[in-house]
Amino acid sequence: MSSRVGIGYDCHRLVEGRPLIIALTRVPFERGPEGHSDGDVVAHALTDALLGAAALGDIGRHFPNNDPRWKGADSRVFLEHTIHLLSEAGYRPLNVDAVVILETPKLSPYIDSMRAALAAALRLPLEAVSLKAKTAEGMGPVGEGQSIECHAVATVG
């Protein structure tokens, strides 16, 4: 089977009293993503990118935010189940790339551990997982520190 590409996107409002989980990694910060699950924008965007590459729907179809099973869920479960769905459809991840957009905190100290956590969950070698962090240069809700976003792409074969 030939390779296929999917894209994914996620965003969450940042609120007090929630842990900041990014790419399966807890980052020390006073606010975290508002959401039904743990609100991990990287895991959610990658889940959508992988599902999209195999034309298997989206994260909301497989993990609806009105289902109590997913309340507070670790997004690692979403990625691992998506790998299972890909396998059933005759695919496997080949590589992923994501950019997370967040004004603060700075993520550079965590990028290596985030990549390693994603690689383990996706059963990929580290060199097949790319993750970058950007700011919004003070513009819009992300730039004002009100939210976090992620854009992702995945190749499956």
N, C-alpha and C positions, 0 to 999 in steps of 0.2 A: 504494500500500500504506500502511496506517495505521502510526503509530508504535507501538513496543513497548519495554518496559522490562525490564532484567535486573539482577540483583544479584550481587555477587561478594564473596568473603572469602578472605583468606590470612593465614597466620601462620608465623613461623619462630623457632626458638631462635637466640639470638645467641651466637657462639663466637669465640674468639681465632683469628687467622690468616686471616680472611676479610674482603674489602672490604665496606663497607656501601654497597650500591647501593639507592637509593630513587627511584622514578619516573624511571628511566633516568639517574640522576645519582649520581656517587660522592661520598659525604659522608665527610669525614675523621673517623675513629673507630677505636678499637683493636679493635673486634669487628664481625663482620658476620653475616649470616644463614646458618645451616646449611641446605644444600639441594643438590639435584642440579644445578640451573642456577645462575645468579647470585643467586637467592633474593630478587629484587626483589618485595616484597609488593604494591606498588602496581600494577606491571605485571601481576602474576599475578591480583590481584583484578579489575582492569579487563578482562583477557582473559576471565575467567569471566563477568563482567557482560555483556560484548558477546556472547559465545557464547550465554549464557542468553537474552538478549533475542530472539535469532533461533532459539531452540530447536535449537542446533547442538551440544549436549553441553557438556562442560567441559574445562578445561585438561588434566586427566589423560588424557582420551580422545585429544586431539590431540598432546600432548607428554608421554607417559608418563615417569615418573621412573626407570623401569628401562631406558630406551632410551639407549644410549651416545651417540647423536647429540646429546642435549640436556645431556650432562655439561658443566657450566661455561658453558652457553649464555647469551648476552646476551638478556635477556627482550624486547628490542626485536623480535627475530625472532618471538616469540610474538604480539605485538601486530600486527606487519605481516602475518603469515600469517592472523591472525584477520580483519583488514580484507579480505584476499583472499577468505576463506570467506564473509564477509558479502556481499561483492559478488556472488559466485556464487549466493547465495541471494536476491539482489535487494534487499539492504539496504545502508545506509551508516550510520556513526555520526552522531548528531545532537549529542549532548553527553554528557559524563561528569562524575562527581563522586565524590570519594574522600576518606576520612579515614584518615590513618595514625596509629597509636597507638604511641608510643615515649617512654620516660621521658627518656633522653638519647641523643644530643646534641639540642639544640634545632634545629629545622628551619627556623625563620622566615627565616634568611639564604638558604635554598636554594629556597624555594617558587616564586619567579618563574622560575628556571631550570628547575625540575622541570616546571612547567606548560608552558613553552615546548617542552621535550623531548617531553612527552606529546602536545602539539598537533601537532608535526611528525610523530611516528610514526603518529598516528591520522588525519592529514590533516584536522585541524579548526582553525578559527580559535581563537586564544587565549581569547576570551571564552566558548567552548563547553567549556572545561576548567577544572574547579574542583578544588582540592586544599587540604585543611586538615590541620593537625597538632595532635594532642592528647596529653596524658599520661594515665596511669591513676591519677594521684594517689597513687602509692606502693602501689597494691593489686594483688595477684596477680602472676603471672610477668612481665607487662609492666611493672608498677609497680616491681617489684624489679630491673628492668634485665636480665632473663633472656631476653626475647623481644620481638618486634615484630609488630603486627597491622595489617591494613587492611580496611576495609569500602568497597565501591564500588557505584555504580549507573551504568547506561548506558542511553541512549535511542537506538534505531535507527529508521530509517524507510526 
